Amino acid sequence: MPTLNDIQRQISAVKKTRQITRAMNMVAASKLRGAQTRMEGFKPYAMKFREVLGNLASRIEPDIHPLLVKREEVSKIALLHFTSDRGLCGSFNSNLINKGKSFIKSMKNESKVTNLTIVGKKGNDYFKKRDYEITESHIQIYDQVDISFINQMTKGFIDRYLANEVDEVYMMYSSFINMGKQIPTLAKLVPVEPPKTKEDPSASGSAEYLYEPDPGDLLIELLPKHISVQILNAFLQNETSEHAARMASMDNASKNCNDLIDSLTLIFNKARQAAITADLMDIVGGAEALKKA
């Protein structure tokens, strides 16, 4: 049975751990506000961009650009996979990694080879140790991402697709739903599948657009930007989801520390009471022995 000093040391250690988890919770909450503000600020632009692209695509033939044409035979897949650079965020990274493994396995069952472009240290460490085919790795870049970096990444995927190095490009990231729910999401980047629009232009809520220059020329110009918008949205969604997951994880850790402190305090009080009772029994026994002497 542990001594009173051992139990006191355990209680002290758990209290120090609780201080750390509370501090990490507050840091995550602070970062979450900033990331969520950026994500919500970008969302209206992304939605309008998607709407305009869908309207353009409904007016022209799909074979106007190679990025719109599906390959007859698909054997090489590129996957842009997102995780975080740090841990202590619950099942956030494991959910993304497991989803990525399932996707790669399903492609392998269809005789398709998948190569990875990794964003995040956790995903890079996992897939690198298990000999998955990794084309590129981007670590510690979430705070440094700007549109020029996104455009460069988009150009790399497009160049590889046009050079027949890959037949399809997908990305996997965590979609932020709310503070308690973040869902691993798979999205197809190339070939581009424009969003569907309502067939009836007079339908309620739909808008008619006049395009200058020609819709075909405009669509060709917007296709790479559409891919960049999707990738940037994935960065913002994944970063926000990470901070939300870490905030929830640290909050649960703090609650567990409180429960453990209560449990250890109860054990300490019982042990102390037992020690006091034993001492009293020794004193009473000694007094009785003196009386009989």
HELIX and SHEET records of a PDB file:
HELIX    1   1 LEU A    4  ALA A   57  1                                  54    
HELIX    2   2 PRO A   62  ILE A   64  5                                   3    
HELIX    3   3 PRO A   66  LEU A   68  5                                   3    
HELIX    4   4 PHE A   92  ASN A  109  1                                  18    
HELIX    5   5 LYS A  121  LYS A  129  1                                   9    
HELIX    6   6 ILE A  147  LEU A  162  1                                  16    
HELIX    7   7 PRO A  215  LYS A  292  1                                  78    
SHEET    1   A 5 ILE A 134  HIS A 138  0                                        
SHEET    2   A 5 VAL A 113  VAL A 119  1                                        
SHEET    3   A 5 LYS A  76  PHE A  82  1                                        
SHEET    4   A 5 GLU A 168  ASN A 178  1                                        
SHEET    5   A 5 LYS A 181  VAL A 190 -1                                        
END                                                                             
